[in-house]
Every structure is written in structure tokens, then in C-alpha cells.
Amino acid sequence: MLKCACQNGVTLDFSRSGKPTNNAFTKAFNSKFRAACLNAQWFLSLWDACEKMEIWRRYYNEERPHSAVGNIPPIQKTNSVGDTSLPR
């Protein structure tokens, strides 16, 4: 992992062991992702998993209201034109 990160100009920064508050946003996202996507779906293949996770990602970023940004979808906060979060 270190070699790959270095080759791609990525700086690794690990949280301290036993300190979940260092990773609060990541932990909150991961719990939402697990509950709403991973635990709610059956994945029949890698392709099926990728498709279902992409649908969930678009819902999470483009439709689901987030209390942290005024109960609007994040895409509305960053983009007033209404483009999708990533091209498909």
C-alpha cells in the first residue's frame, strides 16, 4: 500500500489506534453506507455490486438531504446547475 501511495503522490495519514474521534466523519459515513447499501442488498457478482453501489452513491450525493449542509443534497450545495456528482 505504501509503494502504491508513493507512486501516486498520496500521503498516508493513519488515525491513532483506539481513538475513533480522529475518524468521526469516516466512521459515520461507513455506518450509513453499511446500513443503507451493503446490508440492504444481495450482490450477485462484482459487476452487480458496482452497479448497486453507484446507484446508492448517486442517491447519497444527489437526492438524500444531509443535515450538515442545511437539509439539502450535497450536490445542491456545491453545484447550482444540477449536474451529477460524477460523469458516468
ZAMARGU-4260 file (C-alpha; in steps of 0.2 Angstrom, whole numbers, plus 5000, padded with zeros to 4 digits):
<rodrens>
0) 5000/5000/5000 | 5014/5012/5004 | 5023/5009/4987 | 5006/5012/4978 | 5003/5028/4988
5) 5020/5035/4985 | 5019/5031/4966 | 5003/5041/4965 | 5008/5055/4976 | 4996/5051/4990
10) 5001/5055/5008 | 4995/5042/5021 | 4989/5048/5037 | 4983/5035/5049 | 4972/5039/5064
15) 4979/5034/5081 | 4973/5016/5087 | 4959/5017/5099 | 4954/5035/5095 | 4938/5034/5085
20) 4936/5053/5087 | 4950/5055/5075 | 4939/5047/5061 | 4922/5053/5066 | 4916/5058/5048
25) 4923/5042/5040 | 4915/5031/5054 | 4898/5040/5052 | 4899/5038/5033 | 4904/5020/5034
30) 4890/5016/5046 | 4877/5024/5034 | 4885/5015/5019 | 4884/4998/5028 | 4866/5000/5034
35) 4859/5008/5019 | 4868/4999/5005 | 4879/4984/5010 | 4867/4976/5022 | 4852/4980/5012
40) 4857/4972/4995 | 4862/4955/4989 | 4876/4956/4976 | 4876/4943/4963 | 4893/4947/4955
45) 4906/4961/4956 | 4898/4970/4942 | 4881/4969/4951 | 4889/4976/4967 | 4897/4990/4957
50) 4881/4995/4949 | 4871/4995/4965 | 4884/5005/4975 | 4885/5018/4961 | 4866/5020/4962
55) 4867/5022/4981 | 4882/5034/4979 | 4872/5045/4967 | 4857/5044/4979 | 4868/5049/4994
60) 4876/5064/4985 | 4862/5070/4974 | 4845/5066/4982 | 4847/5062/5001 | 4846/5078/5012
65) 4861/5080/5023 | 4858/5089/5040 | 4876/5096/5039 | 4873/5106/5024 | 4856/5113/5028
70) 4845/5098/5024 | 4849/5098/5005 | 4858/5085/4995 | 4877/5089/4994 | 4876/5092/4975
75) 4865/5107/4978 | 4877/5114/4990 | 4892/5113/4978 | 4883/5114/4961 | 4868/5126/4957
80) 4867/5119/4939 | 4862/5102/4944 | 4875/5092/4936 | 4878/5074/4943 | 4892/5072/4955
85) 4902/5062/4943 | 4901/5058/4925 | 4895/5040/4921
</rodrens>
